[in-house]
Amino acid sequence: MRPGVLFGALFLLLAAGATPEPARFPPSSLAFPPASPSPPAPPASSPSWSPSPSTKSDVPSLLAAALPPDGTSDIVLADWPATPGTPHVRAATVVGVAPAVIKSVLLDASHYRKIVPTLIRADASRSPAGLPTVEWEVEVPLFNLSGTLVIHERPDGAEIQLVDGDFSPGRLTFTATPRAAGGSTLVVDAQMGIQNAGWLIRRLVKLSPAGEPAALMAAAYVTLRAVALRAENISLGGARRPGGPPAPPPAWSPSPRVLADEKLAALRAHGAVALVARTWSQRLAGVAVATTLGVPAPNALGRLRDPASWRAFPGWQTIEPRVGPNGVGAKVEDNLPFVDLEATWIAEPGTSPRWTATDGVTTGARLGWEVYPLDPRANAGAPSLMALMMYPRLETTGRLARRAIASEPLLEHGLSVAVAFADLTAMKAALEKR
């Protein structure tokens, strides 16, 4: 899927008509020492409902273990290779309140309009089995999305089951576990019928095998952080969101090195793993998305140092090399609808291939690579881990992305990790094919 088309699909999925209130910071993900992860509690039983099989695995504990200890980065996992029609994404974040507070937010449908400002209808009732049921409708351009969800209580959180309408069948399973020094680790396990969300979205996500998981990554991340912000601001009205304008942070962030830890081999076996870093004001600081690679690290780095490899990125049409004091950069022209990614990229000093956009609408954007050697015996034969680091400045790329991020600031993070995932997928395919 071309990134511009992906922006369009995600905008239709998530962009809001209401303007959320900026959060009063620092209310979110205060710095906590790392938690000692514990296995998820078993779900509540129900005669007409069975828990998602994924909740029985150790993935939530692995995600909690991989979360950076300062609480300013989140982690996202997209199963890869994705099976068409069944994208599966999990994500985790640190929340500055106890698990009971998070659970109360998830079980009380009156909070949902403050979690998702785009909800124009959230009619709560009870199912024949006595379970909370919400008939919902979200306002988006061109057509609205609507459906029915059922809320199931779990000992460690809640599961939202999409039983009818758009995105059904689907599940969003939230588990909240306490951290040793206070607060919680919140994990969402998301499986949604992305293709069952209107004719236009169905058509768009079919354009690439990365389309469905990329869209679900953005949706799962936005939902995760929206729930966290609501729980941390439960006594305040409105939807709390990052404050201040987006701006490039002073340093590259996050470092993907933790994703190469040998203890995370089981996590990497599931698919692509991403870190999403936030600034103190909760704006995006950068993303890093990593996947195992069937190419030795030295060979991969040799290819990735050459900007000509960017031709693998969807829509990057013209790559004109530009030699600078720190190495080869490039002037890039795209052929994308909806967005403008044209820029001049200058190589930065250092041993890792990194570039900064110094001219064009995305001035200040960042793109870089890290490649780490792995033990093939513990990583399904893969000798290396390839990580793409990006700060793409999507809010500058055109009216569509700018409007989407202005109306839902969390899309700055969600769209960035989705686009980085799509670009990483394309580069992995190009390197392994050669």
C-alpha positions in Angstrom: 0.0 0.0 0.0 1.3 3.4 -0.9 1.8 5.6 2.2 -0.5 8.2 0.9 -3.3 5.7 0.4 -2.5 4.3 3.9 -3.0 7.8 5.3 -6.4 8.0 3.6 -7.5 4.6 5.0 -6.4 5.4 8.5 -7.9 8.8 8.4 -11.3 7.3 7.5 -10.8 4.8 10.3 -9.8 7.1 13.1 -9.9 10.9 12.3 -12.1 12.8 14.6 -14.5 15.7 14.1 -14.2 16.9 17.7 -11.1 18.6 19.1 -9.8 16.9 22.2 -8.6 18.9 25.2 -4.8 19.0 25.7 -3.7 17.0 28.7 -2.2 18.8 31.7 1.2 17.3 31.9 2.9 15.5 33.3 -0.1 13.2 33.9 0.8 10.3 31.7 3.2 7.4 32.1 5.2 8.9 34.9 8.7 7.4 35.3 8.4 4.1 37.1 11.1 1.4 37.7 10.6 -1.7 35.6 8.0 -4.1 36.7 8.4 -7.8 37.4 6.0 -9.0 34.8 3.5 -11.6 35.8 1.5 -13.9 33.6 -2.0 -12.7 32.7 -4.9 -13.8 34.8 -7.4 -16.2 33.3 -10.5 -14.5 31.8 -13.9 -14.5 33.3 -16.0 -17.4 32.2 -19.2 -16.9 30.2 -21.5 -19.4 28.7 -21.7 -17.6 25.4 -18.2 -16.2 25.2 -14.7 -17.7 25.1 -11.5 -15.6 25.5 -9.2 -14.9 22.6 -6.6 -17.8 22.3 -3.8 -15.2 22.3 -4.6 -14.3 25.9 -3.3 -17.7 26.9 0.2 -17.1 25.6 3.2 -15.4 27.3 3.1 -12.4 24.9 1.8 -9.9 27.5 4.6 -10.8 29.8 7.2 -10.5 27.0 5.8 -7.1 26.0 5.9 -5.9 29.6 9.5 -7.1 30.0 10.5 -5.2 26.8 9.0 -1.9 27.8 11.7 0.7 28.6 11.9 1.4 32.3 11.4 5.2 32.1 7.8 4.8 31.0 8.2 7.2 28.0 8.0 4.6 25.3 5.4 2.0 24.3 5.8 -1.3 22.4 3.7 -2.7 19.6 3.8 -6.2 18.1 2.3 -7.1 14.7 2.2 -10.7 13.8 4.3 -11.3 10.7 3.9 -12.7 8.1 0.3 -11.7 8.5 -2.5 -14.0 7.3 -4.8 -12.1 5.0 -8.1 -11.3 6.8 -6.7 -12.0 10.3 -4.3 -9.2 11.3 -3.2 -9.5 14.9 -1.6 -6.7 16.9 -0.6 -6.3 20.6 0.7 -3.2 22.3 1.7 -2.2 25.8 2.2 1.0 27.7 2.9 2.2 31.3 -0.1 3.9 33.0 0.3 6.1 36.1 -2.8 4.6 38.0 -3.7 1.3 39.6 -5.2 -1.5 37.5 -8.5 -1.1 39.2 -8.9 2.4 37.8 -8.2 1.2 34.3 -10.6 -1.6 34.7 -13.4 0.8 35.9 -12.9 3.0 32.8 -13.1 0.0 30.5 -16.3 -1.4 32.1 -18.2 1.9 32.2 -19.5 2.8 28.8 -20.0 6.4 29.9 -16.3 6.9 29.5 -16.2 5.8 25.9 -16.9 9.2 24.4 -14.0 10.6 26.4 -11.8 7.8 25.1 -13.0 8.2 21.5 -14.1 11.8 20.8 -15.4 10.8 17.4 -18.3 8.8 18.9 -21.5 10.5 18.0 -23.6 7.7 19.5 -23.0 5.2 22.3 -26.3 3.7 23.4 -25.7 1.4 26.3 -28.0 -1.5 27.2 -27.8 -5.1 28.4 -27.6 -8.3 26.3 -30.0 -11.2 27.1 -27.2 -12.6 29.2 -26.9 -9.4 31.2 -23.7 -8.2 29.6 -23.1 -4.5 28.9 -23.8 -3.7 25.3 -23.1 -0.6 23.3 -24.5 0.4 19.9 -21.9 2.9 18.6 -21.4 5.2 15.7 -18.3 7.1 14.7 -18.3 10.2 12.5 -15.8 10.1 9.7 -15.6 11.8 6.3 -17.7 10.4 3.4 -19.5 7.8 5.6 -20.0 6.9 9.2 -18.9 3.7 10.9 -21.2 1.9 13.3 -21.7 -1.4 15.1 -22.4 -3.2 18.3 -19.9 -4.2 21.0 -20.2 -6.3 24.1 -18.1 -5.7 27.2 -16.8 -8.7 29.1 -15.3 -8.3 32.5 -12.0 -10.1 33.2 -10.2 -10.4 36.5 -7.3 -8.4 35.1 -9.2 -6.0 32.8 -11.9 -6.3 30.1 -12.5 -7.6 26.7 -14.5 -5.6 24.1 -16.1 -8.0 21.6 -17.2 -6.5 18.3 -20.3 -8.6 17.4 -22.0 -6.6 14.6 -21.3 -3.9 12.1 -18.0 -2.4 11.1 -14.7 -4.1 12.2 -16.7 -7.2 13.3 -16.0 -9.9 14.2 -13.3 -8.5 16.4 -11.9 -8.3 20.0 -9.9 -5.8 22.0 -8.6 -7.5 25.1 -7.2 -5.2 27.8 -5.1 -6.5 30.6 -3.8 -4.3 33.4 -1.2 -5.6 35.8 0.5 -3.7 38.7 4.0 -2.5 38.6 6.3 -2.9 41.6 6.8 0.9 42.2 3.2 1.9 41.4 1.0 2.3 38.4 0.2 -0.4 35.9 1.3 -2.1 32.7 -1.6 -2.0 30.2 -1.7 -4.4 27.3 -4.2 -4.5 24.4 -4.6 -7.6 22.2 -6.4 -6.5 19.1 -8.0 -8.6 16.3 -10.5 -6.8 14.1 -12.2 -7.3 10.8 -10.4 -4.4 9.1 -11.9 -5.4 5.7 -15.4 -5.2 7.2 -15.4 -1.5 7.6 -17.0 0.1 4.5 -16.3 -0.5 0.8 -13.5 2.1 0.5 -11.5 0.7 3.4 -11.9 -2.8 2.1 -10.6 -1.7 -1.3 -7.6 0.2 0.2 -6.4 -2.5 2.5 -6.3 -5.1 -0.3 -3.6 -3.1 -2.1 -0.8 -4.6 0.1 -0.2 -7.5 2.5 1.0 -4.8 4.9 -2.2 -2.8 4.7 -4.4 -4.7 7.2 -1.7 -5.1 10.0 -0.5 -1.5 9.4 -4.0 -0.1 9.8 -4.6 -2.3 12.9 -1.3 -1.1 14.4 -2.4 2.5 14.2 -5.9 1.7 15.6 -4.6 -0.5 18.4 -2.0 2.1 19.5 -4.4 5.0 19.4 -6.9 3.0 21.4 -4.3 1.9 24.0 -3.0 5.4 24.7 -6.5 6.9 24.7 -7.6 4.4 27.4 -4.4 5.2 29.4 -5.0 8.9 29.2 -8.6 8.6 30.2 -7.6 6.4 33.2 -5.0 9.0 34.3 -7.4 11.9 33.9 -10.6 10.1 35.1 -11.8 13.1 37.2 -11.5 15.6 34.3 -14.0 16.2 31.5 -13.2 15.7 27.9 -10.7 13.6 26.0 -7.1 14.2 27.2 -4.5 14.3 24.4 -0.9 15.4 23.8 -0.4 19.2 24.0 1.7 21.6 22.0 2.6 21.5 18.3 4.5 18.5 16.9 8.2 19.3 16.6 11.4 17.3 16.0 12.9 16.3 19.4 16.6 17.2 20.1 17.9 13.6 19.8 17.2 10.4 18.0 14.7 8.2 19.9 14.0 5.4 20.7 17.0 3.1 20.6 15.9 -0.3 19.1 18.8 -2.1 20.8 16.5 -3.6 23.5 14.6 -5.4 20.7 17.8 -7.4 19.9 18.0 -8.8 23.4 18.3 -12.6 23.3 15.6 -12.8 26.0 13.1 -11.4 23.4 13.6 -14.1 20.8 10.2 -15.5 21.5 8.7 -12.1 21.0 10.5 -11.6 17.7 9.3 -14.9 16.5 5.7 -13.5 16.4 6.5 -10.7 13.9 7.6 -7.1 13.7 8.2 -5.3 17.0 8.0 -1.5 17.4 8.9 1.1 20.0 7.0 4.3 20.0 8.8 7.1 22.0 6.9 10.1 23.5 8.2 13.5 24.6 7.4 15.0 28.0 4.4 16.7 26.4 3.4 13.2 25.0 4.0 14.3 21.4 5.9 11.8 19.2 9.6 11.6 19.8 10.2 8.8 17.2 9.5 5.2 16.3 11.7 2.2 15.7 10.3 -0.9 14.0 12.4 -4.1 13.9 12.1 -7.5 12.2 14.4 -10.5 11.8 16.2 -10.6 8.5 17.6 -13.5 6.5 20.7 -11.5 5.5 23.9 -11.2 7.5 24.3 -7.9 9.3 27.4 -6.7 7.4 25.7 -7.4 4.1 22.5 -5.7 5.1 24.3 -2.6 6.4 26.2 -2.3 3.2 23.0 -2.1 1.3 21.2 0.2 3.7 24.0 2.8 3.7 23.2 3.5 0.1 20.1 5.8 -0.4 19.4 3.9 -3.6 17.9 1.2 -1.4 15.1 3.7 -0.6 13.6 2.7 -4.0 12.1 -0.2 -2.0 9.9 2.3 -0.1 6.5 2.5 -1.7 6.0 5.7 -3.7 9.6 7.0 -3.4 9.9 7.5 -7.2 13.1 9.4 -7.8 16.3 9.0 -5.6 19.0 11.5 -6.7 22.3 10.9 -4.8 23.8 13.9 -3.0 27.3 13.6 -1.5 27.7 15.5 1.8 30.4 15.9 4.4 29.2 12.8 6.3 28.4 10.5 3.3 25.9 10.1 0.6 22.4 11.6 1.0 19.7 12.1 -1.6 17.1 14.3 -3.0 13.8 12.4 -3.1 10.7 12.9 -5.2 7.5 10.9 -4.7 4.5 10.0 -6.8 2.0 9.7 -4.0 -1.6 11.0 -3.7 -2.7 12.9 -0.7 0.8 13.6 0.6 4.1 15.3 -0.3 7.3 13.5 0.8 9.7 15.4 -1.4 12.8 16.3 0.6 16.6 16.5 0.5 18.2 14.0 3.0 21.7 14.7 4.4 23.7 11.9 6.0 24.6 12.4 9.7 28.0 11.6 11.2 28.5 8.2 12.9 28.8 4.6 12.2 25.1 3.9 11.8 23.3 5.0 8.6 21.2 8.0 9.5 19.8 10.9 7.6 17.9 14.1 8.3 15.7 16.0 5.9 17.1 19.5 5.5 15.0 20.8 2.7 11.4 20.3 1.7 8.1 20.2 3.5 9.3 17.5 5.9 12.4 19.4 7.0 13.5 18.0 10.3 12.3 14.4 9.5 14.7 11.6 10.4 15.4 8.2 8.9 18.0 5.7 10.0 18.9 2.0 10.4 20.3 -0.3 13.0 21.3 -3.9 12.2 22.2 -6.3 15.0 23.6 -9.8 14.7 21.5 -12.6 16.1 22.0 -16.2 17.0 20.2 -18.0 14.1 19.6 -21.0 16.3 17.3 -19.0 18.5 15.7 -16.9 15.8 14.3 -19.3 13.2 17.5 -19.2 11.2 17.6 -15.4 10.9 21.2 -14.1 11.3 20.3 -10.4 12.0 17.7 -8.0 13.3 16.9 -4.9 11.1 15.4 -1.8 12.7 14.1 1.2 10.9 14.1 4.4 13.0 11.8 7.2 11.8 10.5 10.6 12.8 8.5 11.2 9.6 6.8 14.6 10.4 3.6 13.4 8.8 1.7 16.5 10.0 3.7 18.5 7.3 3.0 16.1 4.4 -0.3 17.5 3.3 -3.8 18.6 4.3 -5.2 15.1 4.9 -2.5 14.0 7.4 -2.4 17.5 9.0 -6.2 17.5 9.6 -6.1 13.9 10.9 -3.4 14.6 13.5 -4.9 17.9 14.5 -8.2 16.3 15.3 -6.7 13.2 16.9 -3.2 13.9 18.1 -2.5 10.3 18.9 -2.6 9.6 15.2 0.8 11.3 15.0 2.2 8.2 16.8 -0.2 5.7 15.3 0.3 6.7 11.6 4.1 6.9 12.1 4.4 3.4 13.4 2.1 2.1 10.7 4.1 3.8 7.9 7.4 2.6 9.4 6.0 -0.9 9.5 5.0 -0.7 5.8 8.4 0.7 4.8 10.3 -1.9 6.9 8.2 -4.7 5.3 9.1 -3.4 1.8 12.8 -3.2 2.6 12.9 -6.7 4.2 11.3 -8.1 1.0 13.8 -6.3 -1.2 16.9 -7.3 0.8 15.9 -11.0 1.1 14.9 -11.2 -2.5 18.3 -10.1 -3.6 
